[in-house]
Amino acid sequence: MNKTRKKWITAAVEIAQWGAIVLLLLPLFTLQAGRMPLWRMMAGVLLLVLAVGRLFYDYVLDIYQKQKRRSPLSALAAMVISITLIALLVGGLLLMFAIYAVSQLQQGGE
């Protein structure tokens, strides 16, 4: 298999993975679902955690490999910024789950 074809297949798998995550979690983010099945939410969260973790791991490895060409301060700054962004992403995701859970509890109580 040549390099160009392998790159296209890798790109297609990445796009399909993120598309599946969006399809699974879209009702949660738009808050349009009356009742969202638990399996759908958990599958979306699992795929999201795996994808973000893999991206973070690849990014950390990339920083480590380029560390020879960077100063220690810039590598530390890049690491702190990336950890902050991931923490904000996880915090936002938890906030969306909390909003969804509260709305489901309020609908169930009526």
C-alpha positions as CSV (number, residue, x, y, z in Angstrom):
1,M,0.0,0.0,0.0
2,N,1.5,3.3,-1.0
3,K,1.9,6.3,1.4
4,T,-0.8,8.5,-0.2
5,R,-3.4,5.8,0.1
6,K,-2.5,5.1,3.7
7,K,-2.8,8.8,4.6
8,W,-6.2,9.0,3.0
9,I,-7.4,5.9,4.9
10,T,-6.1,7.3,8.1
11,A,-7.8,10.7,7.5
12,A,-11.1,8.9,6.6
13,V,-11.0,6.9,9.8
14,E,-10.3,10.1,11.9
15,I,-13.2,11.9,10.2
16,A,-15.5,8.9,10.7
17,Q,-14.5,8.7,14.4
18,W,-15.2,12.3,15.1
19,G,-18.4,12.1,13.1
20,A,-19.6,9.2,15.2
21,I,-18.9,11.2,18.4
22,V,-20.9,14.1,17.1
23,L,-23.8,11.9,16.1
24,L,-23.8,10.2,19.5
25,L,-23.6,13.4,21.5
26,L,-25.4,15.9,19.3
27,P,-28.8,15.7,21.2
28,L,-26.8,16.4,24.4
29,F,-25.2,19.5,23.1
30,T,-28.3,20.9,21.4
31,L,-30.5,20.0,24.4
32,Q,-33.2,18.9,22.0
33,A,-33.6,15.4,23.2
34,G,-36.6,14.6,25.3
35,R,-34.9,11.5,26.7
36,M,-31.5,10.4,25.4
37,P,-30.7,6.7,25.9
38,L,-28.0,6.1,28.4
39,W,-26.1,3.8,26.1
40,R,-25.8,6.5,23.5
41,M,-24.5,9.0,26.0
42,M,-22.0,6.5,27.4
43,A,-20.8,5.4,24.0
44,G,-20.3,9.0,22.9
45,V,-18.4,9.8,26.1
46,L,-16.2,6.7,25.8
47,L,-15.3,7.5,22.2
48,L,-14.7,11.2,23.1
49,V,-12.4,10.3,26.0
50,L,-10.5,7.8,23.9
51,A,-10.1,10.3,21.0
52,V,-9.0,13.2,23.2
53,G,-6.7,11.0,25.2
54,R,-5.1,9.6,22.0
55,L,-4.7,13.2,20.7
56,F,-3.2,14.3,23.9
57,Y,-0.8,11.4,24.0
58,D,0.3,12.0,20.4
59,Y,0.8,15.7,21.2
60,V,2.9,14.9,24.3
61,L,5.0,12.5,22.3
62,D,5.4,15.2,19.6
63,I,6.6,17.7,22.2
64,Y,9.0,15.1,23.7
65,Q,10.5,14.4,20.3
66,K,10.9,18.1,19.5
67,Q,12.2,18.9,22.9
68,K,15.8,18.6,21.6
69,R,15.1,21.6,19.4
70,R,13.1,23.6,22.0
71,S,14.1,25.3,25.2
72,P,12.8,23.7,28.4
73,L,10.7,26.8,29.2
74,S,8.8,26.7,25.9
75,A,8.2,22.9,26.2
76,L,6.8,23.5,29.7
77,A,4.6,26.3,28.5
78,A,3.3,24.1,25.7
79,M,2.5,21.3,28.2
80,V,0.7,23.7,30.6
81,I,-1.3,25.2,27.8
82,S,-2.3,21.8,26.5
83,I,-3.3,20.5,29.9
84,T,-5.3,23.6,30.5
85,L,-7.2,23.2,27.3
86,I,-8.0,19.6,28.0
87,A,-9.2,20.5,31.5
88,L,-11.5,23.1,30.0
89,L,-12.8,20.6,27.5
90,V,-13.5,18.0,30.2
91,G,-15.0,20.7,32.5
92,G,-17.3,21.9,29.7
93,L,-18.3,18.3,28.9
94,L,-19.2,17.7,32.6
95,L,-21.2,20.9,32.7
96,M,-23.2,19.8,29.7
97,F,-23.9,16.4,31.4
98,A,-25.0,18.2,34.5
99,I,-27.3,20.5,32.6
100,Y,-28.8,17.5,30.8
101,A,-29.2,15.5,34.0
102,V,-31.0,18.4,35.7
103,S,-33.3,18.9,32.7
104,Q,-34.1,15.1,32.7
105,L,-34.8,15.2,36.4
106,Q,-37.1,18.2,36.1
107,Q,-39.0,16.5,33.2
108,G,-39.3,13.3,35.2
109,G,-40.7,15.1,38.2
110,E,-43.5,16.8,36.3
